[in-house]
Amino acid sequence: MISKIFITLSDRQLHKQVLVLAIPMVLSNITVPLLGMVDSAVIGHLSHAWYLGGVSLGSTMISVAFWLLGFLRMSTTGITAQSFGANDKRQLAMTLVQGLLMALILAAIFLLLHSWISQVIFSFSDASEEVKHYGAEYFAIRAWGAPAALANFVLLGWLLGTQNSRSPMWMVIIANVTNIALDLLFVVGFGWKVQGVAFASIIADYVSFAFGLSCVYFTWKIKHLPSPFLLISSASSGISRFVKLNRDIFLRSLFLQAAFSFMVFRAASFGDNVVAANAVLMSFLMIISYGLDGFAYAMEAMVGKAVGGRRKDQLTGSMIGILFWSLLICIVLTFVFAVFGRDLISLMTSIDRVKETAQIYLPWLIAMPLISMWCFLLDGIFIGATKGKYMRNSMFISMCGYFAVYLVAISWENHALWLAMLSFMALRGFTLAKVFFTQWRANMFLAHT
């Protein structure tokens, strides 16, 4: 087994294939937490901590709303990649049509309900009135970006499923560079504070959508796919698999967001400085998340293609190659956070109390890359294989473990939250690994579910 791994790792063509898919996604994904860091840095240098706390709370809530619907990207990637591997052009085209229709319907529902959702969510927060005020203000503005944000999930997933990572890279980079530039203009230049950060995000979502649609158009022409207008009337045909997969990934996302949202809301009861410090550290956690997600996205595309073509050799090579590069990146991230963590915190905020508080909890962040790596990679494997129910079950077990750990260590206050988060990441990886190895030994993993 070990000799087979070394033989696989000596295949230069495999490394080239992995990096061609992964590097564009890593580069684009890194701009997402950088955007969060710019948001935090721009707001963090204002006169009061409640501006930063409000943006953190409001952006977390809009992320909960949108990320719960992130199944649109994941299911689209998996089914598209399998259709691509099987050379099924009609299903390849139909997946995009079904995804976009579902995205627009969900966006319309969200816009109708967003005021009520905001009132319910913020009524549960223990944050100060100032933090809740600015958080609700941010949420109300960002909600109007829903049509573009949800459609972008589908465009990103479809392009990645066709083994094209460059177009999604430019979609994300263009969105985040636009957002950063408008952050500086609206907040620093115009003095719009929290409103400026929210409006910058909305405009960036629509700019990204326009660019992504043009990328899909050219890909569609190159691959000679059937007209999408001819497919709309039959979009309900064969949609049950798509809906079932979306349902399972939605529930998985719900459990995931429950854990992250609880951390934000519970930290609010420890004071504005803890909320702001956690916002700074969570920006670094997002660097880990989005960096590893770049390789997870590559895993989704390569695994889906291998499953669609029933190629076990491709599946094995993809997993080994991506594991190697992910491990290398996590070692580097651990070193950076350990050596330069305090300096990075100082770049994020000039508020002394927030800096001091963030430094107290920095060790938890240093431990995060190597612990969390496994859950990201296994997520990519299971998404590519469209095995949504196992992801759903794994996340539910991990969420229960998260709350159990917190309750046991509750007297540690914010340290308990970080311990629970680290345990959550470890449980996600362990539970998915158990299912994977069970199915692999039984030669069941290449089967559609």
C-alpha positions as CSV (number, residue, x, y, z in Angstrom):
1,M,0.0,0.0,0.0
2,I,2.8,2.4,1.0
3,S,4.7,1.6,-2.2
4,K,1.6,2.3,-4.3
5,I,1.2,5.7,-2.6
6,F,4.8,6.6,-3.4
7,I,4.4,5.5,-7.0
8,T,1.3,7.6,-7.3
9,L,3.0,10.6,-5.8
10,S,5.9,10.3,-8.3
11,D,3.4,10.9,-11.2
12,R,4.0,14.4,-12.4
13,Q,0.9,14.4,-14.5
14,L,-1.2,13.8,-11.5
15,H,0.3,16.7,-9.6
16,K,-0.2,18.9,-12.6
17,Q,-3.9,17.9,-12.9
18,V,-4.4,18.5,-9.2
19,L,-2.7,21.9,-9.2
20,V,-4.4,23.1,-12.4
21,L,-7.8,22.5,-10.7
22,A,-6.8,23.5,-7.1
23,I,-4.5,26.5,-7.4
24,P,-7.1,28.7,-9.1
25,M,-9.7,27.8,-6.5
26,V,-7.2,28.4,-3.6
27,L,-6.3,31.8,-5.0
28,S,-9.9,32.8,-5.5
29,N,-10.9,31.4,-2.1
30,I,-8.2,33.2,-0.3
31,T,-9.7,36.4,-1.4
32,V,-12.9,35.6,0.5
33,P,-11.3,35.7,4.0
34,L,-9.1,38.6,2.8
35,L,-12.4,40.4,2.1
36,G,-13.5,39.5,5.6
37,M,-10.3,40.8,7.0
38,V,-10.6,44.0,5.1
39,D,-14.2,44.4,6.4
40,S,-12.9,43.8,9.9
41,A,-9.9,46.1,9.4
42,V,-11.9,49.0,7.9
43,I,-14.6,48.8,10.6
44,G,-12.1,47.8,13.4
45,H,-10.3,51.1,13.1
46,L,-13.5,53.1,13.8
47,S,-14.0,54.6,17.2
48,H,-16.1,51.8,18.9
49,A,-16.0,48.0,19.1
50,W,-19.7,47.7,18.5
51,Y,-19.3,48.6,14.8
52,L,-17.0,45.6,14.3
53,G,-19.3,43.4,16.5
54,G,-22.3,44.5,14.5
55,V,-20.7,43.7,11.1
56,S,-19.5,40.3,12.6
57,L,-23.0,39.5,13.8
58,G,-24.8,40.7,10.7
59,S,-22.4,39.0,8.3
60,T,-22.6,35.8,10.2
61,M,-26.4,35.9,9.9
62,I,-26.4,36.6,6.2
63,S,-23.8,33.8,5.8
64,V,-26.1,31.5,7.7
65,A,-28.9,32.3,5.3
66,F,-26.8,32.0,2.2
67,W,-24.6,29.1,3.3
68,L,-27.7,27.1,4.2
69,L,-28.5,27.4,0.5
70,G,-25.0,26.6,-0.5
71,F,-26.2,23.1,-1.4
72,L,-26.9,24.7,-4.8
73,R,-23.1,24.8,-5.5
74,M,-22.2,21.5,-4.0
75,S,-25.0,19.4,-5.6
76,T,-24.4,21.1,-8.9
77,T,-20.7,20.3,-8.8
78,G,-21.1,16.7,-8.0
79,I,-23.8,15.9,-10.6
80,T,-22.2,18.1,-13.3
81,A,-18.8,16.3,-12.7
82,Q,-20.4,12.9,-13.0
83,S,-22.3,13.9,-16.2
84,F,-19.0,15.2,-17.6
85,G,-17.2,12.0,-16.7
86,A,-20.0,10.0,-18.4
87,N,-20.1,12.4,-21.4
88,D,-23.8,13.0,-20.9
89,K,-24.3,16.4,-22.6
90,R,-28.1,16.6,-22.0
91,Q,-27.7,16.0,-18.2
92,L,-24.8,18.4,-18.1
93,A,-27.0,21.1,-19.6
94,M,-30.1,20.1,-17.5
95,T,-28.2,20.4,-14.2
96,L,-27.4,24.1,-14.8
97,V,-31.0,24.8,-15.8
98,Q,-32.5,23.0,-12.8
99,G,-30.0,24.7,-10.5
100,L,-30.6,28.2,-11.7
101,L,-34.4,27.8,-11.5
102,M,-34.1,26.5,-8.0
103,A,-31.8,29.4,-7.0
104,L,-34.2,32.1,-8.3
105,I,-37.2,30.5,-6.5
106,L,-35.3,30.3,-3.2
107,A,-34.0,33.9,-3.6
108,A,-37.6,35.1,-4.1
109,I,-38.7,33.3,-0.9
110,F,-35.8,34.7,1.1
111,L,-36.6,38.3,0.0
112,L,-40.2,37.9,1.0
113,L,-39.3,36.6,4.5
114,H,-36.0,38.4,5.2
115,S,-37.5,41.1,7.6
116,W,-39.2,38.4,9.7
117,I,-36.1,36.3,9.7
118,S,-34.0,39.2,10.9
119,Q,-36.4,39.9,13.8
120,V,-36.4,36.3,14.9
121,I,-32.7,35.8,14.7
122,F,-31.6,39.0,16.5
123,S,-34.2,38.5,19.2
124,F,-32.1,35.5,20.4
125,S,-28.8,37.5,20.6
126,D,-27.3,38.5,23.9
127,A,-25.2,41.2,22.3
128,S,-25.5,44.8,23.3
129,E,-28.2,47.0,21.7
130,E,-25.6,48.8,19.7
131,V,-24.2,45.6,18.2
132,K,-27.7,44.3,17.4
133,H,-28.7,47.5,15.8
134,Y,-25.7,47.6,13.4
135,G,-26.0,43.8,12.8
136,A,-29.7,44.2,11.8
137,E,-28.9,47.1,9.6
138,Y,-26.2,45.1,7.7
139,F,-28.5,42.1,7.3
140,A,-31.4,44.2,5.9
141,I,-29.2,45.6,3.2
142,R,-27.3,42.5,2.3
143,A,-30.6,40.5,1.8
144,W,-31.1,42.2,-1.6
145,G,-28.1,40.5,-3.0
146,A,-29.8,37.1,-2.7
147,P,-30.7,36.5,-6.3
148,A,-27.1,37.1,-7.5
149,A,-25.5,35.3,-4.6
150,L,-27.6,32.1,-5.0
151,A,-27.3,32.0,-8.8
152,N,-23.5,32.4,-8.3
153,F,-23.5,29.2,-6.3
154,V,-24.9,27.3,-9.3
155,L,-22.6,29.0,-11.9
156,L,-19.6,28.2,-9.7
157,G,-20.6,24.6,-9.2
158,W,-21.4,24.0,-12.8
159,L,-18.2,25.5,-14.2
160,L,-16.1,23.6,-11.6
161,G,-17.9,20.3,-12.5
162,T,-16.8,20.7,-16.1
163,Q,-13.2,20.7,-14.8
164,N,-12.9,24.4,-15.4
165,S,-11.4,26.1,-12.3
166,R,-10.2,29.3,-14.0
167,S,-13.6,30.8,-14.6
168,P,-14.8,30.2,-11.1
169,M,-11.5,31.7,-9.9
170,W,-12.1,34.9,-11.8
171,M,-15.7,35.0,-10.6
172,V,-14.6,35.0,-7.0
173,I,-11.6,37.2,-7.4
174,I,-13.6,39.8,-9.4
175,A,-16.3,39.8,-6.7
176,N,-14.0,40.2,-3.8
177,V,-11.7,42.8,-5.4
178,T,-14.7,44.8,-6.3
179,N,-16.0,44.4,-2.8
180,I,-12.7,45.5,-1.2
181,A,-12.4,48.5,-3.4
182,L,-16.0,49.6,-2.7
183,D,-15.4,48.9,1.1
184,L,-12.6,51.5,1.0
185,L,-14.6,53.9,-1.1
186,F,-17.9,53.7,0.9
187,V,-16.5,53.4,4.4
188,V,-13.2,55.3,4.4
189,G,-14.1,57.7,1.5
190,F,-17.8,58.4,2.1
191,G,-18.0,57.5,5.8
192,W,-21.0,55.2,5.4
193,K,-19.7,52.8,8.1
194,V,-21.8,49.6,8.3
195,Q,-24.0,50.5,5.4
196,G,-21.0,51.0,3.2
197,V,-19.7,47.5,3.9
198,A,-23.2,46.0,3.1
199,F,-23.7,48.0,-0.2
200,A,-20.2,47.0,-1.3
201,S,-21.1,43.3,-1.0
202,I,-24.4,43.6,-2.9
203,I,-22.8,45.3,-5.9
204,A,-19.9,42.8,-5.9
205,D,-22.4,39.9,-6.0
206,Y,-24.1,41.2,-9.2
207,V,-20.8,42.0,-10.9
208,S,-19.7,38.4,-10.3
209,F,-23.0,37.1,-11.6
210,A,-22.7,39.0,-14.9
211,F,-19.1,37.7,-15.4
212,G,-20.0,34.1,-14.5
213,L,-22.9,34.1,-16.9
214,S,-20.6,35.1,-19.7
215,C,-18.2,32.3,-18.8
216,V,-21.1,29.8,-18.9
217,Y,-22.2,31.1,-22.3
218,F,-18.7,30.5,-23.8
219,T,-18.4,27.0,-22.2
220,W,-21.9,26.1,-23.5
221,K,-20.9,27.0,-27.0
222,I,-17.6,25.2,-26.9
223,K,-19.2,22.0,-25.7
224,H,-22.1,22.2,-28.1
225,L,-24.7,21.7,-25.4
226,P,-28.5,21.8,-26.2
227,S,-30.3,25.2,-25.9
228,P,-31.3,25.9,-22.2
229,F,-34.6,27.3,-23.4
230,L,-35.6,23.9,-24.9
231,L,-34.8,22.3,-21.5
232,I,-36.8,24.6,-19.3
233,S,-40.1,22.9,-20.1
234,S,-38.7,19.5,-19.1
235,A,-36.7,20.8,-16.1
236,S,-38.9,18.8,-13.7
237,S,-37.9,15.5,-15.4
238,G,-35.4,13.5,-13.5
239,I,-35.1,16.2,-10.8
240,S,-35.8,13.9,-7.9
241,R,-32.1,13.0,-7.5
242,F,-31.1,16.7,-7.6
243,V,-33.8,17.5,-5.0
244,K,-32.8,14.6,-2.7
245,L,-29.1,15.5,-2.8
246,N,-30.0,19.2,-2.1
247,R,-32.2,18.2,0.8
248,D,-29.4,16.2,2.4
249,I,-26.8,18.9,1.9
250,F,-29.2,21.5,3.1
251,L,-29.6,19.6,6.4
252,R,-25.8,19.1,6.6
253,S,-25.4,22.9,6.1
254,L,-28.0,23.6,8.8
255,F,-26.1,21.6,11.3
256,L,-22.8,23.2,10.3
257,Q,-24.2,26.7,10.6
258,A,-25.8,25.9,14.0
259,A,-22.3,25.3,15.4
260,F,-20.8,28.4,13.9
261,S,-23.8,30.6,14.8
262,F,-23.8,29.4,18.4
263,M,-20.2,30.4,18.7
264,V,-20.9,34.0,17.6
265,F,-24.1,34.4,19.7
266,R,-22.7,32.7,22.8
267,A,-19.5,34.8,22.6
268,A,-21.7,37.9,22.6
269,S,-22.7,37.2,26.2
270,F,-19.0,37.5,27.2
271,G,-18.8,41.2,26.1
272,D,-18.2,43.3,23.0
273,N,-14.4,42.8,23.2
274,V,-14.7,39.0,23.1
275,V,-17.1,39.3,20.1
276,A,-14.7,41.5,18.3
277,A,-11.7,39.3,19.2
278,N,-13.5,36.2,17.9
279,A,-14.3,38.1,14.7
280,V,-10.6,38.7,14.2
281,L,-9.7,35.1,14.8
282,M,-12.6,33.8,12.7
283,S,-11.2,35.8,9.8
284,F,-8.0,33.6,10.1
285,L,-10.1,30.5,10.5
286,M,-11.7,31.4,7.2
287,I,-8.3,31.5,5.6
288,I,-7.9,27.9,6.7
289,S,-11.4,27.0,5.5
290,Y,-11.2,28.7,2.1
291,G,-7.7,27.6,1.5
292,L,-8.5,23.9,2.1
293,D,-11.8,24.3,0.3
294,G,-9.8,25.1,-2.8
295,F,-8.4,21.6,-2.7
296,A,-11.8,20.2,-1.6
297,Y,-13.3,21.8,-4.7
298,A,-10.7,20.1,-6.9
299,M,-11.5,16.8,-5.1
300,E,-15.2,17.3,-5.9
301,A,-14.5,17.8,-9.6
302,M,-11.9,14.9,-9.9
303,V,-13.9,12.4,-7.8
304,G,-17.1,13.2,-9.6
305,K,-15.5,12.7,-13.0
306,A,-14.0,9.4,-11.8
307,V,-17.3,8.2,-10.4
308,G,-19.2,9.2,-13.6
309,G,-16.6,7.3,-15.7
310,R,-16.4,4.4,-13.2
311,R,-12.6,4.8,-12.9
312,K,-11.3,3.6,-9.6
313,D,-7.7,4.2,-10.6
314,Q,-8.5,7.9,-11.3
315,L,-10.4,8.1,-8.0
316,T,-7.4,6.7,-6.0
317,G,-4.9,9.0,-7.7
318,S,-7.0,12.1,-7.1
319,M,-7.3,11.4,-3.4
320,I,-3.7,10.7,-2.9
321,G,-2.5,13.7,-4.9
322,I,-4.8,16.2,-3.2
323,L,-4.1,14.8,0.3
324,F,-0.4,15.4,-0.3
325,W,-0.8,19.1,-1.2
326,S,-3.4,19.8,1.5
327,L,-1.1,18.4,4.2
328,L,1.8,20.6,2.9
329,I,-0.4,23.7,3.0
330,C,-1.7,22.9,6.6
331,I,1.9,22.6,7.9
332,V,2.7,26.0,6.4
333,L,-0.4,27.6,7.9
334,T,0.3,26.2,11.3
335,F,3.8,27.7,11.2
336,V,2.5,31.1,10.1
337,F,-0.1,31.3,12.8
338,A,2.4,30.1,15.5
339,V,5.1,32.6,14.5
340,F,3.3,35.6,13.1
341,G,-0.1,35.3,14.8
342,R,0.3,38.3,17.1
343,D,1.4,40.5,14.2
344,L,-1.5,39.4,12.1
345,I,-3.9,40.3,14.9
346,S,-2.4,43.8,15.2
347,L,-3.0,44.3,11.5
348,M,-6.7,43.6,12.0
349,T,-7.5,46.0,14.7
350,S,-5.9,49.0,16.6
351,I,-8.2,48.6,19.7
352,D,-5.8,47.4,22.5
353,R,-8.4,45.5,24.5
354,V,-9.5,43.6,21.4
355,K,-5.9,42.7,20.5
356,E,-5.1,41.5,24.0
357,T,-8.3,39.4,24.1
358,A,-7.6,37.8,20.6
359,Q,-4.0,36.9,21.7
360,I,-5.4,34.9,24.6
361,Y,-7.3,32.6,22.3
362,L,-4.7,32.4,19.5
363,P,-3.4,28.9,20.5
364,W,-6.7,27.3,19.5
365,L,-6.3,28.8,16.0
366,I,-2.7,27.4,15.7
367,A,-4.0,23.9,16.3
368,M,-6.9,24.2,13.8
369,P,-5.2,23.6,10.3
370,L,-4.0,20.0,10.9
371,I,-7.1,19.0,12.8
372,S,-9.6,20.4,10.3
373,M,-7.9,19.3,7.1
374,W,-9.5,15.9,7.0
375,C,-13.1,17.0,7.2
376,F,-12.6,19.4,4.2
377,L,-11.0,16.7,2.0
378,L,-13.6,14.1,2.9
379,D,-16.4,16.6,2.2
380,G,-14.9,17.0,-1.3
381,I,-14.9,13.2,-1.8
382,F,-18.5,12.7,-0.7
383,I,-19.8,15.7,-2.7
384,G,-18.1,14.4,-5.8
385,A,-19.6,11.0,-5.3
386,T,-23.0,12.7,-4.5
387,K,-23.4,10.8,-1.3
388,G,-25.3,13.5,0.6
389,K,-27.0,11.4,3.2
390,Y,-23.6,10.4,4.7
391,M,-22.5,14.0,4.9
392,R,-25.8,14.9,6.6
393,N,-25.5,12.1,9.2
394,S,-21.8,12.9,9.8
395,M,-22.5,16.6,10.4
396,F,-25.4,15.8,12.8
397,I,-23.2,13.6,14.9
398,S,-20.4,16.2,14.9
399,M,-22.9,19.0,15.9
400,C,-24.1,16.9,18.8
401,G,-20.5,16.3,19.9
402,Y,-19.8,20.0,19.6
403,F,-22.5,21.0,22.0
404,A,-21.6,18.1,24.4
405,V,-18.0,19.3,24.6
406,Y,-19.1,22.9,25.2
407,L,-21.5,21.9,28.0
408,V,-18.8,19.8,29.7
409,A,-16.3,22.7,29.5
410,I,-18.8,25.5,29.9
411,S,-17.0,27.0,32.9
412,W,-14.1,27.9,30.5
413,E,-16.4,30.4,28.8
414,N,-14.8,31.5,25.4
415,H,-12.1,28.8,25.7
416,A,-15.0,26.3,25.8
417,L,-16.3,27.6,22.6
418,W,-12.9,27.2,20.8
419,L,-12.4,23.7,22.3
420,A,-15.9,22.7,21.0
421,M,-15.1,24.1,17.6
422,L,-11.8,22.1,17.4
423,S,-13.6,19.0,18.5
424,F,-16.3,19.6,15.9
425,M,-13.8,19.7,13.1
426,A,-12.1,16.5,14.3
427,L,-15.5,14.6,14.6
428,R,-16.5,15.6,11.1
429,G,-13.3,14.1,9.7
430,F,-13.5,10.9,11.8
431,T,-17.2,10.1,11.0
432,L,-16.7,10.6,7.3
433,A,-13.5,8.6,7.3
434,K,-15.3,5.7,9.0
435,V,-18.0,5.6,6.3
436,F,-15.5,6.0,3.5
437,F,-13.2,3.1,4.5
438,T,-16.2,0.9,5.2
439,Q,-17.5,1.5,1.7
440,W,-14.1,1.3,0.0
441,R,-13.3,-2.1,1.5
442,A,-16.7,-3.3,0.3
443,N,-16.1,-1.9,-3.2
444,M,-19.3,0.2,-2.8
445,F,-17.9,3.7,-3.1
446,L,-18.2,4.1,-6.9
447,A,-21.9,3.3,-6.7
448,H,-24.4,6.2,-7.2
449,T,-26.7,6.9,-4.3
